[in-house]
Amino acid sequence: MTIKNISGVLLAATLLAGCAAPKTLYNWDHYQTTLYQYYQQDGVSTEQQIATLNQTVETSRAKNKAVPPGLHAQLSLLYAKSGRPDQAFTEFNTEKRLFPESARFMDFLMAKDKGSFK
């Protein structure tokens, strides 16, 4: 094998290694799609969105990856919208526990909407 051939093989290997999918900290799964559906109100029911987000949580556990920031907060809004305040507050508190930087905002949402959850 010549130096030229070895260089070509190394170049090809380097390029292929660069094409590998990056490892991510979070399992985004269907979170972004569900969030888009929520704001577009495109006919996907609240119950379907809840099921999809819960599936993302389960998939994250199975893959041993974290759920992305905001997923539990979104889930809590969906639970509140469907008339399940206890589950909404559980999800708000889960978001606070997983992402402490969101605590003030989660507290604000819980205090603001406490009357509308019941």
C-alpha positions in Angstrom: 0.0 0.0 0.0 1.4 3.4 -0.9 1.4 6.5 1.1 -1.2 7.9 -1.3 -3.6 5.0 -0.7 -3.1 5.2 3.1 -3.8 8.9 3.0 -7.0 8.2 1.0 -8.2 5.6 3.5 -7.5 7.8 6.5 -9.3 10.7 4.8 -12.3 8.5 4.0 -12.4 7.2 7.6 -12.2 10.7 9.0 -15.0 11.9 6.8 -17.2 8.9 7.7 -16.5 9.4 11.4 -17.6 13.1 11.0 -20.9 12.0 9.6 -21.9 10.0 12.7 -25.0 11.3 14.5 -24.0 13.4 17.5 -24.8 12.0 20.9 -27.4 14.1 22.7 -28.1 14.5 26.4 -31.9 14.5 26.0 -34.3 12.2 24.3 -36.4 14.7 22.3 -38.5 12.0 20.6 -41.9 13.5 19.9 -41.7 16.5 22.3 -41.1 19.2 19.6 -43.9 17.9 17.4 -46.4 17.8 20.3 -45.4 21.3 21.4 -46.0 22.5 17.8 -49.4 20.7 17.7 -50.4 22.4 21.0 -49.7 25.9 19.7 -51.1 25.2 16.3 -54.3 23.6 17.7 -54.3 21.4 14.6 -56.9 18.9 15.7 -54.7 16.7 17.8 -56.6 16.2 21.1 -55.2 17.0 24.5 -55.4 13.4 25.4 -53.3 12.4 22.4 -50.7 15.0 23.3 -50.6 13.7 26.9 -50.2 10.1 25.7 -47.4 11.1 23.3 -45.5 13.1 26.0 -45.9 10.2 28.4 -44.6 7.9 25.7 -41.5 10.2 25.4 -40.9 10.0 29.1 -41.1 6.2 29.0 -38.8 6.0 25.9 -36.3 8.3 27.7 -36.2 6.0 30.7 -35.7 3.0 28.4 -32.9 4.7 26.6 -31.4 6.0 29.9 -31.6 9.6 28.7 -33.1 12.7 30.3 -36.3 14.3 29.1 -35.7 17.7 27.6 -36.3 20.9 29.6 -40.0 22.0 29.5 -41.5 18.6 28.7 -43.0 18.1 32.2 -44.1 21.7 32.2 -45.9 21.2 28.9 -47.4 18.0 30.3 -48.7 19.9 33.3 -50.4 22.5 31.1 -52.1 19.7 29.2 -53.3 18.0 32.4 -54.6 21.4 33.6 -56.4 21.9 30.3 -58.0 18.4 30.7 -59.2 19.2 34.2 -56.7 17.1 36.2 -55.1 19.6 38.6 -53.4 17.1 40.8 -51.5 15.6 37.9 -50.7 19.1 36.6 -49.1 20.1 40.0 -47.2 16.8 40.0 -45.7 17.5 36.6 -44.9 21.2 37.6 -43.0 19.8 40.6 -41.2 17.2 38.5 -40.1 20.0 36.1 -38.8 22.0 39.1 -36.9 19.0 40.5 -35.3 18.1 37.2 -34.5 21.7 36.2 -34.1 23.8 39.3 -33.5 26.9 37.2 -37.2 26.7 36.2 -38.5 26.8 39.8 -39.5 30.4 39.9 -41.4 30.2 36.6 -43.1 26.9 37.7 -44.1 28.5 41.0 -45.5 31.5 39.1 -47.6 29.2 36.9 -48.9 27.2 39.8 -49.8 30.3 41.8 -51.3 32.1 38.8 -53.4 29.2 37.6 -54.3 27.6 41.0 -57.9 28.9 40.8 -58.4 27.9 37.2 -57.2 24.3 37.9 -60.2 23.5 40.1 
